[in-house]
Amino acid sequence: MPELFNTTRLQGKTAIITGASGGIGASTAILFARAGCNLVLLARRKEALEEVAAQAKAAAQTMGQNPQIVVRTLDVNDRTAVDALVPALKADGVKSFDILVNNAGGAVGTERVGDIKMNDVDFMVDTNLVSLIQVTQAFLPEMKRQDSGHILNIGSLAGREAYVGGAVYCATKHAVKAFTQSLLKELVATGIRVTEVAPGFVETNFSVIRFRGNEDAAKAVYKGFDPLVAEDIAEEIVWCAMRPPHVQIAELFVLPSAQGSATILHRKE
């Protein structure tokens, strides 16, 4: 019989993570490093990326690991830069492309339809959906050549349940869910696995951005209950990637215990 939990399955593999400079992306990078993965960390903020790389290196060393960590600044909405990414990584010495975590994304604003700024529409559609598709298409040919790989798309409760004030964000995450399901079906005859990890409320910088820098409004979202944190979702991402090659976690929907839906929360008095 196979081992129930083999913690060495990821050693020597390379994990590529978008939006790796903070939040879920940063926590995922650190945990992958602890599991023995090499890393490619992608985001716009170079200084923050380098700090995550240092933390990942230190975490790996506590486990006796010494991973290769490549840091590259990337705006996922820069199509020319995304198209040039794979050749650039090969030039950096990256030899395989084993795990892709499409984590970059975000929401801006809570305006209702009719009042939504088109710049915010463009940002959410481009960052949450279009760039995810382009990044996937950049790495998928490499995975097909290897006949192995794992694509993990970060979805959301918003991809399962629409809510007031989130029309565009919900639309993009519903589209991510559909894209992920189609991709899984297209790749079923290959050695490439596809997973959607869809969190509910996770306390990161997400709400600060959504409320345009209003930290009090962002904190109020999580008031009175224990939300998920970035490390919770990182554990689920790495767990999915650590499954045996014949096991595919197609969808993983994760909520804090106090949350039943986008609008049903048990808040302590």
C-alpha positions as CSV (number, residue, x, y, z in Angstrom):
1,M,0.0,0.0,0.0
2,P,1.2,3.6,-0.6
3,E,2.2,5.8,2.2
4,L,-0.8,7.8,3.6
5,F,1.2,11.0,3.7
6,N,4.5,11.2,1.9
7,T,6.2,14.5,2.8
8,T,9.0,14.1,0.3
9,R,6.9,14.1,-2.9
10,L,7.7,17.8,-3.6
11,Q,11.4,17.7,-3.1
12,G,13.3,19.1,-6.0
13,K,10.2,20.3,-7.9
14,T,9.8,23.9,-8.9
15,A,6.8,25.9,-7.8
16,I,5.9,29.2,-9.6
17,I,3.8,31.6,-7.6
18,T,2.2,34.8,-8.9
19,G,1.3,37.5,-6.4
20,A,4.1,36.1,-4.2
21,S,5.0,39.3,-2.4
22,G,2.5,39.0,0.4
23,G,-0.6,37.3,1.8
24,I,-1.4,33.9,0.5
25,G,1.3,33.9,-2.1
26,A,4.1,34.7,0.4
27,S,2.8,32.1,2.9
28,T,2.6,29.5,0.1
29,A,6.1,30.2,-1.0
30,I,7.5,29.7,2.5
31,L,5.6,26.4,2.9
32,F,6.7,25.0,-0.5
33,A,10.3,25.8,0.4
34,R,9.9,23.9,3.7
35,A,8.7,21.0,1.6
36,G,11.8,21.0,-0.5
37,C,10.6,22.9,-3.5
38,N,12.6,25.3,-5.7
39,L,10.7,28.6,-6.1
40,V,10.0,31.1,-8.8
41,L,8.5,34.2,-7.0
42,L,6.6,36.7,-9.2
43,A,5.0,40.0,-8.2
44,R,5.4,43.7,-8.9
45,R,7.2,44.7,-5.6
46,K,10.8,43.7,-5.8
47,E,11.8,44.6,-2.2
48,A,8.8,42.6,-0.8
49,L,9.6,39.7,-3.1
50,E,13.2,39.6,-1.9
51,E,12.0,39.6,1.7
52,V,9.7,36.7,1.0
53,A,12.6,34.9,-0.7
54,A,14.8,35.4,2.4
55,Q,12.1,34.1,4.7
56,A,11.5,31.1,2.4
57,K,15.3,30.3,2.3
58,A,15.5,30.5,6.1
59,A,12.4,28.3,6.6
60,A,13.8,25.7,4.1
61,Q,17.2,25.6,5.9
62,T,15.4,24.7,9.2
63,M,14.2,21.6,7.4
64,G,17.7,20.8,5.9
65,Q,16.6,22.1,2.5
66,N,18.6,24.4,0.2
67,P,16.2,25.4,-2.6
68,Q,16.9,27.4,-5.7
69,I,14.8,30.6,-5.4
70,V,14.4,32.9,-8.4
71,V,12.8,36.3,-7.9
72,R,11.4,38.2,-10.9
73,T,9.4,41.4,-10.8
74,L,6.3,40.9,-13.0
75,D,3.1,42.8,-13.6
76,V,0.8,40.0,-14.7
77,N,-1.2,42.5,-16.7
78,D,1.9,43.2,-18.8
79,R,1.3,40.8,-21.7
80,T,4.7,41.3,-23.3
81,A,6.5,40.5,-20.0
82,V,4.3,37.4,-19.4
83,D,5.1,36.1,-22.9
84,A,8.8,36.6,-22.3
85,L,8.7,34.9,-18.8
86,V,9.4,31.3,-19.6
87,P,12.5,32.0,-21.8
88,A,13.8,34.4,-19.1
89,L,13.3,31.8,-16.4
90,K,15.2,29.2,-18.4
91,A,18.0,31.7,-18.8
92,D,18.0,32.0,-15.0
93,G,18.6,28.3,-14.7
94,V,15.1,27.0,-14.0
95,K,15.1,23.5,-15.4
96,S,11.5,22.3,-14.8
97,F,8.1,23.9,-14.3
98,D,6.2,21.6,-12.0
99,I,3.7,23.6,-10.0
100,L,2.0,26.9,-11.0
101,V,0.0,28.7,-8.4
102,N,-2.1,31.4,-10.1
103,N,-2.6,33.6,-7.0
104,A,-2.4,37.2,-8.3
105,G,-5.7,39.0,-8.1
106,G,-7.8,41.3,-6.1
107,A,-11.0,43.4,-5.8
108,V,-11.4,47.1,-5.8
109,G,-14.4,48.9,-4.5
110,T,-17.9,47.9,-3.4
111,E,-19.9,50.0,-5.7
112,R,-23.1,48.6,-7.3
113,V,-23.6,48.2,-11.0
114,G,-24.2,51.6,-12.6
115,D,-21.7,53.2,-10.2
116,I,-18.6,51.0,-10.9
117,K,-15.7,52.8,-12.4
118,M,-14.5,51.2,-15.7
119,N,-10.9,51.4,-14.6
120,D,-11.8,49.2,-11.7
121,V,-13.7,46.8,-14.0
122,D,-10.6,46.6,-16.2
123,F,-8.3,46.0,-13.3
124,M,-10.4,43.2,-11.9
125,V,-11.1,41.4,-15.2
126,D,-7.5,41.7,-16.3
127,T,-5.9,40.7,-13.0
128,N,-8.2,38.0,-11.9
129,L,-9.1,36.4,-15.2
130,V,-7.2,37.5,-18.3
131,S,-3.7,37.4,-16.7
132,L,-4.5,34.0,-15.1
133,I,-5.3,32.6,-18.5
134,Q,-2.2,34.1,-20.1
135,V,0.1,32.9,-17.4
136,T,-1.4,29.4,-17.6
137,Q,-0.9,29.4,-21.4
138,A,2.7,30.5,-20.9
139,F,3.6,27.5,-18.7
140,L,1.3,24.8,-20.0
141,P,3.3,24.0,-23.1
142,E,6.3,23.3,-20.8
143,M,4.2,21.0,-18.6
144,K,2.9,19.2,-21.7
145,R,6.5,18.6,-22.9
146,Q,7.3,17.2,-19.4
147,D,3.9,15.3,-19.3
148,S,3.7,16.4,-15.7
149,G,2.7,19.4,-13.7
150,H,0.1,20.9,-11.5
151,I,-1.9,24.1,-12.0
152,L,-3.5,25.5,-8.9
153,N,-5.9,28.5,-9.5
154,I,-6.9,30.5,-6.5
155,G,-10.7,31.0,-6.7
156,S,-13.0,32.3,-4.1
157,L,-16.4,32.0,-2.4
158,A,-17.2,34.8,-4.8
159,G,-16.9,32.2,-7.6
160,R,-19.8,30.2,-6.1
161,E,-22.0,32.9,-4.7
162,A,-22.7,36.3,-6.0
163,Y,-23.3,39.1,-3.6
164,V,-24.3,42.8,-3.5
165,G,-21.4,45.2,-4.1
166,G,-19.2,42.5,-5.8
167,A,-20.7,42.1,-9.2
168,V,-17.5,42.4,-11.2
169,Y,-15.3,40.5,-8.7
170,C,-17.8,37.7,-8.5
171,A,-18.1,37.6,-12.3
172,T,-14.3,37.1,-12.6
173,K,-14.1,34.4,-10.0
174,H,-17.1,32.5,-11.5
175,A,-15.1,32.7,-14.8
176,V,-12.0,31.4,-13.0
177,K,-14.0,28.4,-11.8
178,A,-15.3,27.7,-15.3
179,F,-11.9,28.1,-16.9
180,T,-10.4,25.7,-14.3
181,Q,-13.0,23.1,-14.9
182,S,-12.6,23.3,-18.6
183,L,-8.8,23.0,-18.3
184,L,-9.1,20.0,-16.1
185,K,-11.2,18.2,-18.7
186,E,-8.8,19.2,-21.5
187,L,-5.8,17.7,-19.7
188,V,-7.4,14.6,-18.3
189,A,-5.3,12.4,-20.7
190,T,-2.1,14.0,-19.6
191,G,0.1,13.9,-16.5
192,I,-1.0,17.4,-15.6
193,R,-3.3,18.0,-12.7
194,V,-5.6,21.0,-12.2
195,T,-7.0,22.3,-8.9
196,E,-9.1,25.2,-7.8
197,V,-8.6,26.3,-4.2
198,A,-11.5,28.6,-3.2
199,P,-11.3,30.4,0.2
200,G,-14.0,32.3,2.1
201,F,-13.0,35.2,4.3
202,V,-9.2,35.4,4.6
203,E,-7.7,38.2,6.6
204,T,-4.9,39.6,4.4
205,N,-4.3,43.0,2.6
206,F,-7.2,42.0,0.3
207,S,-9.9,44.1,2.1
208,V,-7.6,47.1,2.5
209,I,-7.3,47.2,-1.3
210,R,-11.0,46.6,-1.7
211,F,-11.8,49.5,0.6
212,R,-9.2,51.7,-1.2
213,G,-6.9,51.9,1.8
214,N,-9.5,52.4,4.5
215,E,-8.0,50.1,7.2
216,D,-10.9,50.6,9.6
217,A,-13.4,49.4,7.0
218,A,-11.2,46.5,6.2
219,K,-10.9,45.4,9.8
220,A,-14.7,45.6,10.3
221,V,-15.1,42.8,7.7
222,Y,-13.4,40.4,10.1
223,K,-14.7,41.8,13.4
224,G,-16.2,39.4,15.9
225,F,-15.1,36.1,14.4
226,D,-11.9,34.2,13.6
227,P,-11.3,34.5,9.8
228,L,-8.9,32.3,7.8
229,V,-5.4,33.6,7.5
230,A,-2.9,33.3,4.7
231,E,-1.1,30.4,6.3
232,D,-4.4,28.4,6.3
233,I,-4.8,28.6,2.6
234,A,-1.1,28.0,2.0
235,E,-1.4,24.7,3.9
236,E,-4.3,23.6,1.6
237,I,-2.4,24.6,-1.5
238,V,0.6,22.6,-0.6
239,W,-1.5,19.7,0.6
240,C,-3.2,19.5,-2.8
241,A,0.2,19.6,-4.5
242,M,1.5,16.9,-2.3
243,R,-1.1,14.3,-3.3
244,P,0.2,11.2,-5.2
245,P,0.3,11.7,-8.9
246,H,-2.9,9.7,-9.5
247,V,-4.9,11.8,-7.1
248,Q,-6.3,15.1,-8.3
249,I,-8.1,17.5,-5.9
250,A,-10.3,19.2,-8.4
251,E,-11.9,21.7,-6.0
252,L,-11.1,22.7,-2.4
253,F,-13.6,25.1,-0.9
254,V,-12.4,26.5,2.5
255,L,-14.4,28.5,4.9
256,P,-13.7,29.7,8.5
257,S,-15.8,27.8,10.9
258,A,-17.9,30.8,11.7
259,Q,-18.9,31.4,8.0
260,G,-21.8,29.7,6.2
261,S,-22.0,32.0,3.1
262,A,-20.9,35.4,1.9
263,T,-23.5,36.9,4.2
264,I,-24.0,34.3,6.9
265,L,-21.4,34.8,9.7
266,H,-21.5,34.1,13.4
267,R,-20.0,37.1,15.0
268,K,-19.4,37.1,18.7
269,E,-21.0,39.9,20.7
